[in-house]
Amino acid sequence: MILRFALLASLVVAPVVTAQQSVVLRGATVIDGRGGAAFENAVVALSGDRIVAVGPASTPIPRGARVVELRGKYLIPGLIDMHAHVAMGPVIFENKPGVPPVRMEYDEASSRELTRTLLAFGVTTIRNPTGPTAEAVAIRDRVRRGE
């Protein structure tokens, strides 16, 4: 079974894993989200962006893999936020004829910071229920490119 884990305590892997790299996360406690007990001192082997093995400390480590020590850290499945506004900015209220009464001015810096903050807290998937479409799509595409 392939699970996508969010590394809550440290984001040391995602920015540096390429399609061909092998990375092993060693020593963390894994909570797989299926209701069982936490799995302490686990080995999680990644090949590119896929988890290829999750097991005890005795799990073999692929030759040439970069090993990231995570003792004292936790790995959980990526969280999904079904109501997150990431393409955002200040809300402006108008009371003028012919002008929309409420509008939002897009703020790129705030949107980037909010996206980074969600990821830092383990949120790997969002549903953005409203906001400027072009900017929201641009954020999605930058995340996909690893930016």
Backbone torsions as a table, in degrees:
resi	resn	phi	psi	omega
1	MET	NA	135.0	178.7
2	ILE	-102.3	122.2	177.2
3	LEU	-117.1	145.2	175.3
4	ARG	-100.0	120.5	-178.0
5	PHE	-104.5	140.3	171.0
6	ALA	-95.6	132.4	177.8
7	LEU	-91.5	101.3	-174.3
8	LEU	-73.2	-42.5	-171.2
9	ALA	-78.3	-23.4	-176.8
10	SER	-156.4	134.2	179.0
11	LEU	-103.7	52.8	-174.1
12	VAL	-87.0	-14.7	-172.5
13	VAL	-97.9	-50.2	-170.1
14	ALA	-51.3	-44.8	-175.6
15	PRO	-72.1	-13.8	-172.2
16	VAL	-117.1	1.0	-178.8
17	VAL	-89.8	124.2	175.9
18	THR	-102.4	174.3	-175.3
19	ALA	-58.4	-28.4	-174.9
20	GLN	-102.7	-6.4	-175.4
21	GLN	-78.7	148.2	170.2
22	SER	-109.9	131.7	178.4
23	VAL	-131.6	139.5	176.4
24	VAL	-119.0	125.9	173.8
25	LEU	-96.3	117.3	-171.9
26	ARG	-122.9	135.2	171.4
27	GLY	97.8	-10.7	-178.2
28	ALA	-74.8	163.1	170.7
29	THR	-92.6	125.6	-178.6
30	VAL	-101.6	128.2	171.4
31	ILE	-113.5	111.7	-171.3
32	ASP	-88.0	-5.7	175.6
33	GLY	81.4	7.8	-179.2
34	ARG	-100.4	5.5	175.0
35	GLY	98.4	-7.2	179.4
36	GLY	-82.2	179.8	178.6
37	ALA	-67.9	153.2	175.0
38	ALA	-63.5	147.8	-177.1
39	PHE	-106.5	102.6	-174.8
40	GLU	-81.7	153.1	175.7
41	ASN	53.1	47.4	-174.9
42	ALA	-85.0	161.3	170.0
43	VAL	-116.1	125.7	176.0
44	VAL	-120.9	116.7	-178.6
45	ALA	-101.5	130.1	179.1
46	LEU	-116.6	141.3	171.2
47	SER	-123.8	108.8	-172.2
48	GLY	63.4	-125.0	-179.7
49	ASP	-102.2	19.9	-178.7
50	ARG	-117.3	140.2	172.2
51	ILE	-84.0	124.1	-177.7
52	VAL	-108.4	-15.7	177.8
53	ALA	-160.0	142.1	171.4
54	VAL	-134.9	124.5	-178.1
55	GLY	-162.9	-172.3	-179.9
56	PRO	-72.1	175.7	-178.9
57	ALA	-56.6	-24.0	-178.9
58	SER	-81.5	-1.8	179.8
59	THR	-61.2	131.4	-179.1
60	PRO	-61.4	141.6	178.6
61	ILE	-99.2	126.5	-178.9
62	PRO	-58.1	142.7	179.0
63	ARG	-60.3	132.8	177.6
64	GLY	81.9	1.5	-179.2
65	ALA	-71.3	144.3	172.6
66	ARG	-82.2	127.4	-177.3
67	VAL	-102.3	127.3	177.3
68	VAL	-111.3	117.7	-179.8
69	GLU	-81.3	126.0	-175.6
70	LEU	-128.8	24.6	179.2
71	ARG	-54.2	132.2	-178.8
72	GLY	88.4	-1.8	179.7
73	LYS	-105.9	170.3	-179.6
74	TYR	-126.9	145.1	172.6
75	LEU	-120.7	132.5	177.8
76	ILE	-133.8	163.4	172.8
77	PRO	-61.3	148.5	177.2
78	GLY	-58.0	137.2	-179.1
79	LEU	-85.4	152.7	178.8
80	ILE	-116.5	125.1	177.0
81	ASP	-107.1	113.2	-175.1
82	MET	-85.3	3.4	176.9
83	HIS	-151.9	77.7	-179.1
84	ALA	-124.0	130.3	177.4
85	HIS	-100.7	106.8	-178.8
86	VAL	-107.0	-25.7	173.3
87	ALA	-93.5	96.6	-168.5
88	MET	-140.6	177.3	176.9
89	GLY	178.1	-173.6	-178.8
90	PRO	-66.9	143.7	177.2
91	VAL	-94.0	133.3	-177.6
92	ILE	-118.4	129.9	178.6
93	PHE	-104.0	128.1	-179.2
94	GLU	-117.7	149.5	175.4
95	ASN	-131.2	55.7	-178.6
96	LYS	-126.5	140.5	178.1
97	PRO	-60.6	137.1	177.1
98	GLY	80.1	1.1	179.5
99	VAL	-113.6	134.5	177.3
100	PRO	-54.7	134.9	-175.6
101	PRO	-66.8	-26.8	179.3
102	VAL	-136.2	130.9	175.6
103	ARG	-144.2	162.8	-179.1
104	MET	-123.5	134.8	174.8
105	GLU	-99.6	119.5	-176.8
106	TYR	-62.9	137.1	178.9
107	ASP	-127.0	105.7	-176.7
108	GLU	-59.5	-45.8	-177.4
109	ALA	-62.3	-43.7	178.7
110	SER	-64.4	-40.0	-179.3
111	SER	-65.3	-42.3	177.2
112	ARG	-63.1	-44.7	-178.4
113	GLU	-64.7	-40.8	178.4
114	LEU	-64.2	-41.1	178.2
115	THR	-61.9	-44.4	177.9
116	ARG	-63.0	-39.8	-179.3
117	THR	-65.7	-43.2	176.9
118	LEU	-58.2	-45.6	178.9
119	LEU	-62.9	-41.3	179.6
120	ALA	-61.2	-27.8	178.2
121	PHE	-93.9	10.9	173.8
122	GLY	92.8	3.7	179.4
123	VAL	-83.0	114.4	-177.8
124	THR	-108.3	-11.0	-179.8
125	THR	-139.9	135.4	177.6
126	ILE	-132.7	160.5	166.7
127	ARG	-118.0	119.2	-179.1
128	ASN	-100.6	97.1	-168.9
129	PRO	-71.4	-15.6	179.2
130	THR	-159.0	169.1	-179.9
131	GLY	129.3	175.2	-178.3
132	PRO	-70.2	121.5	-173.2
133	THR	-60.1	-50.8	-176.6
134	ALA	-58.9	-43.0	-179.1
135	GLU	-69.1	-39.6	178.3
136	ALA	-64.1	-41.0	178.0
137	VAL	-65.7	-39.6	178.6
138	ALA	-62.7	-41.3	177.0
139	ILE	-62.5	-47.5	178.5
140	ARG	-54.9	-45.6	-178.0
141	ASP	-66.6	-38.4	177.4
142	ARG	-64.8	-39.1	177.9
143	VAL	-63.3	-44.7	178.7
144	ARG	-59.2	-34.2	178.8
145	ARG	-81.3	-4.1	178.9
146	GLY	82.1	15.9	-179.8
147	GLU	-81.9	NA	NA
